[in-house]
Amino acid sequence: MKARVTGRVWGLAGIALALGSVSTTAGAADDKCDRACMRGVMDQYFAAVFRHDPQAAPLAAKTRATVNAVDLEQGSGVWKSVTGYGAVERRYFDVRERQAVFFGILNEGADPVIVSVRLKIEGRKVAEAEWTVARKEYGGLFSIEGLTALPPRPDTPVPAQDRPTRAQLIAMGNAYFDGLEAKNGSKIPHIDGCERVENGVKVTHRPRTAPLGALPGAAPAAAPAAAPAPTGMSGDCAADMETVAANITQAAHRRFPVVDEEVGVAMGTTIFHRPPGATIKRNLLTEFFVGRNEKIESIYAAMFYLDPSAPDNPGWAVR
């Protein structure tokens, strides 16, 4: 009798363990999210934004969002203003880190804006949303036409032999930031002729002394402190660092939260620090380093001019 009872107990325990194992496995499988899954979550998120309805978004129980390094209250800001996609849409996915990013143009009614939106996806829900938004009224570099004419690489896989590794993509971005700090582009791994586009304005291959207003598509400056008149680069993305980075002392708070190895694109974020006494505002930037064969092919930036009183903080911890 004991044997039968004991056997029954163990049988029930075994069933319970088996069911627990199946449940755990199912939960783990449900938490996996490939490129198609991440694209679906991103599409649902933006559909909810366009409808101005956070309740329709796939948001995690604990979620956090920022716009230009300032915490975003659910239902406010971009939740009220953004109405749809614009002329440029790029989506990059980091399946390993469960991070996705949109870069391109969104519409606020009739007014297009240039944005970068990073999403951290957990359990097929959005746990983090990091927005960088550039608007024409902010002054400084801004060109919808420029970004439309020269968009970044499409979000389709490149041939395997042309793909830099994750480590190489991050190294490219760090080398570029190091080159800015050192005022020396000689150690930046780049393809000759690589372009750099800031808020839609191509700043490479311009006359060295070209002021801001001379760059085609540049928006009028709102104020000298908000939009200094940087010179254009006379060459490619690694050229003329002495001039290009004259007002940059540090590329601080660097992060590389999204690395899309299939497409060969790494998203980096930083804040450009200025020399003591400079009236030029700090830049909060989201940079997209497009790589091929271990070298930078192009760089795209969505950037925001930080107010002097703003904290020196991108809003997210470096990790």
C-alpha positions in Angstrom: 0.0 0.0 0.0 2.8 2.4 0.9 4.5 1.6 -2.2 1.5 2.4 -4.2 0.9 5.7 -2.3 4.5 6.6 -2.7 4.4 5.8 -6.3 1.3 7.9 -6.7 2.9 10.8 -4.9 6.0 10.6 -7.1 3.8 10.2 -10.1 1.9 13.4 -9.3 5.2 15.2 -8.4 6.6 14.1 -11.7 3.6 15.4 -13.6 3.9 18.7 -11.7 7.6 19.0 -12.5 6.9 18.2 -16.1 4.1 20.8 -16.4 6.4 23.3 -14.7 9.1 22.6 -17.2 6.7 22.9 -20.1 5.4 26.2 -18.6 9.0 27.6 -18.2 9.9 26.5 -21.7 6.8 28.1 -23.1 7.5 31.3 -21.2 11.1 31.4 -22.4 9.9 30.8 -26.0 7.4 33.6 -25.6 10.1 36.0 -24.5 12.1 35.3 -27.7 11.6 37.9 -30.3 13.2 37.7 -33.7 13.4 40.5 -36.3 9.9 40.0 -37.5 8.6 39.9 -34.0 10.4 43.1 -33.1 9.2 44.8 -36.2 5.7 43.9 -35.3 6.1 45.3 -31.8 7.5 48.5 -33.2 4.7 48.9 -35.7 2.1 48.4 -33.0 3.9 51.0 -30.8 3.9 53.7 -33.6 0.3 52.9 -34.6 -0.7 53.7 -31.0 1.4 56.9 -31.0 -0.3 58.0 -34.3 -3.7 57.4 -32.7 -2.6 59.3 -29.5 -3.6 56.2 -27.5 -1.0 54.8 -25.0 -3.6 52.1 -24.0 -3.3 50.6 -27.5 0.5 50.3 -27.3 2.3 47.1 -26.3 3.8 48.7 -23.2 5.4 46.7 -20.4 4.0 47.0 -16.9 7.0 49.0 -16.0 8.0 51.3 -18.9 10.0 54.5 -19.2 10.3 57.0 -22.1 12.4 60.1 -22.7 12.3 62.8 -25.4 15.6 64.7 -25.8 16.8 63.3 -22.5 13.7 64.5 -20.5 11.3 62.0 -19.1 8.1 61.7 -21.1 4.8 61.3 -19.2 2.6 58.7 -20.8 0.1 60.3 -23.2 1.9 63.7 -23.4 4.4 65.3 -25.8 4.9 63.1 -28.9 1.9 61.0 -27.9 -0.2 64.1 -28.7 1.8 65.6 -31.6 3.0 62.8 -33.9 0.5 61.8 -36.5 2.3 59.5 -39.0 5.3 58.3 -41.0 7.2 60.7 -43.2 9.3 60.3 -46.3 12.1 58.2 -44.7 11.7 55.1 -42.6 14.6 53.0 -41.4 14.4 50.2 -38.8 17.3 48.4 -37.3 17.2 45.5 -34.9 19.5 44.0 -32.3 18.0 40.6 -31.6 20.6 39.6 -29.1 19.9 42.7 -26.9 16.2 42.8 -27.7 16.5 46.4 -28.9 15.1 48.1 -32.0 15.4 51.6 -33.4 13.6 53.7 -35.9 15.4 56.5 -37.7 13.8 58.8 -40.2 11.0 61.3 -40.6 7.7 61.4 -38.7 4.9 63.9 -39.2 3.4 66.3 -36.6 0.4 67.3 -38.6 1.8 69.1 -41.6 5.2 69.5 -40.0 7.8 66.8 -40.5 10.4 66.1 -37.8 13.6 64.0 -37.9 13.7 61.4 -35.2 15.5 58.5 -33.7 13.4 56.2 -31.5 15.0 53.3 -29.6 12.7 50.6 -28.1 13.8 48.1 -25.5 11.5 45.0 -25.9 10.9 42.6 -23.1 8.3 39.9 -23.3 7.1 41.4 -26.6 6.4 44.6 -24.8 8.1 48.0 -24.9 10.0 48.5 -21.6 12.0 51.6 -22.8 11.5 54.3 -25.5 14.2 56.8 -26.1 13.3 59.6 -28.5 15.6 62.1 -30.1 13.6 64.7 -32.0 14.8 67.5 -34.2 12.4 70.2 -35.3 12.9 73.1 -37.7 11.9 75.6 -35.1 14.9 74.6 -32.9 17.2 76.3 -35.4 20.6 74.9 -36.5 21.1 72.1 -39.0 17.8 70.7 -40.3 16.7 69.5 -43.7 13.8 67.2 -44.5 14.7 67.5 -48.2 18.3 66.6 -47.5 17.5 63.4 -45.6 14.9 62.4 -48.2 17.4 62.8 -51.0 20.2 61.0 -49.2 18.7 58.5 -46.8 20.8 55.9 -44.9 21.2 52.2 -45.9 17.9 50.3 -46.2 17.1 47.9 -43.3 17.8 44.8 -45.5 20.6 42.4 -44.8 23.9 43.0 -46.6 26.0 40.1 -48.0 27.7 38.2 -45.2 31.2 38.9 -46.5 30.5 42.7 -46.3 29.2 42.6 -42.7 31.4 44.0 -39.9 31.1 42.1 -36.6 29.3 43.6 -33.6 32.7 44.4 -32.0 33.9 46.1 -35.2 30.8 48.2 -35.6 31.2 49.5 -32.0 34.9 50.0 -32.5 34.1 52.1 -35.6 31.8 54.4 -33.6 34.3 54.8 -30.8 37.1 55.5 -33.2 35.1 58.3 -34.8 34.3 59.8 -31.4 38.0 59.4 -30.4 39.0 61.2 -33.7 36.7 64.1 -32.8 38.2 64.5 -29.4 41.8 64.2 -30.7 41.0 66.5 -33.7 42.6 63.7 -35.8 40.8 61.5 -38.2 43.8 59.4 -39.2 42.8 56.4 -37.1 39.1 56.4 -38.1 38.5 53.3 -40.2 36.5 54.7 -43.1 35.8 54.2 -46.8 37.1 57.1 -48.9 34.3 59.5 -49.6 32.2 58.5 -46.6 29.4 61.0 -46.0 28.1 62.5 -42.7 24.5 63.8 -42.5 23.4 65.7 -39.5 19.6 66.3 -39.1 19.3 65.8 -42.9 22.1 68.2 -43.8 25.2 66.7 -45.6 28.1 68.3 -43.9 30.8 66.5 -45.8 32.4 67.5 -49.1 31.7 71.2 -48.5 33.9 74.3 -48.8 36.0 74.5 -45.7 34.8 78.0 -44.9 31.1 77.5 -45.7 29.0 78.9 -42.9 25.9 77.2 -41.7 23.6 79.2 -43.9 25.5 78.2 -47.0 24.8 74.5 -46.5 21.9 73.6 -48.8 18.8 72.8 -46.8 20.1 74.3 -43.5 17.4 76.0 -41.5 17.9 79.6 -40.4 19.5 79.8 -37.0 17.1 80.5 -34.1 19.9 82.3 -32.2 23.7 82.3 -32.3 23.9 80.3 -29.2 21.4 77.7 -30.4 22.9 77.4 -33.8 26.5 78.3 -34.3 28.0 78.6 -37.7 30.2 75.6 -38.1 32.4 75.3 -41.1 31.8 72.6 -43.7 34.1 69.6 -44.1 36.2 69.9 -47.2 36.4 66.1 -47.5 34.8 63.0 -46.2 33.6 61.9 -42.7 37.2 61.6 -41.4 38.7 64.7 -42.9 39.4 68.2 -41.4 38.9 67.1 -37.8 40.9 70.2 -36.6 38.2 72.4 -38.1 35.2 70.1 -37.7 35.8 69.4 -34.0 37.2 72.7 -33.1 34.3 73.3 -30.7 34.1 69.7 -29.4 36.2 68.8 -26.3 34.6 65.4 -25.5 32.1 62.9 -26.9 30.7 62.1 -23.5 28.3 59.5 -22.2 28.9 57.1 -25.1 26.6 54.2 -25.5 25.9 51.7 -28.3 22.6 50.2 -27.4 21.6 48.8 -30.8 23.9 46.9 -33.1 22.3 45.4 -36.2 24.9 43.0 -37.5 22.7 41.8 -40.4 22.4 45.3 -41.9 25.8 46.5 -40.7 24.5 49.5 -38.6 25.3 50.5 -35.1 23.4 53.1 -33.1 25.6 55.2 -30.8 24.6 58.1 -28.5 26.7 60.8 -27.0 26.8 64.4 -25.8 29.3 66.8 -27.4 31.0 68.9 -24.7 32.2 72.4 -25.6 35.3 74.3 -24.6 35.1 76.5 -21.4 33.4 79.8 -22.1 32.0 78.6 -25.5 28.5 80.0 -26.3 27.8 77.0 -28.6 25.2 74.7 -27.1 26.0 71.1 -26.3 24.6 68.6 -28.8 22.7 65.5 -27.7 23.2 63.0 -30.6 22.0 59.7 -31.8 24.5 58.5 -34.4 24.0 55.7 -36.9 27.3 54.3 -38.1 26.8 52.4 -41.4 29.7 49.9 -41.9 31.0 47.8 -44.7 34.2 45.6 -44.7 35.3 46.8 -41.2 35.0 50.5 -42.3 32.6 53.4 -41.9 30.6 53.9 -45.1 28.4 56.8 -43.8 27.2 58.4 -40.6 23.7 59.8 -39.9 22.8 61.9 -36.8 19.6 63.0 -35.2 20.6 65.7 -32.8 19.2 68.2 -30.4 20.7 71.4 -29.0 20.7 71.2 -25.2 19.8 74.3 -23.2 22.7 75.5 -21.1 20.7 74.8 -18.0 20.0 71.2 -19.0 21.7 68.5 -17.0 24.7 66.9 -18.6 22.9 63.6 -18.9 21.5 61.7 -21.9 18.7 60.3 -19.7 19.9 56.7 -19.8 22.7 55.0 -18.0 25.8 54.1 -19.9 26.0 50.3 -20.0 
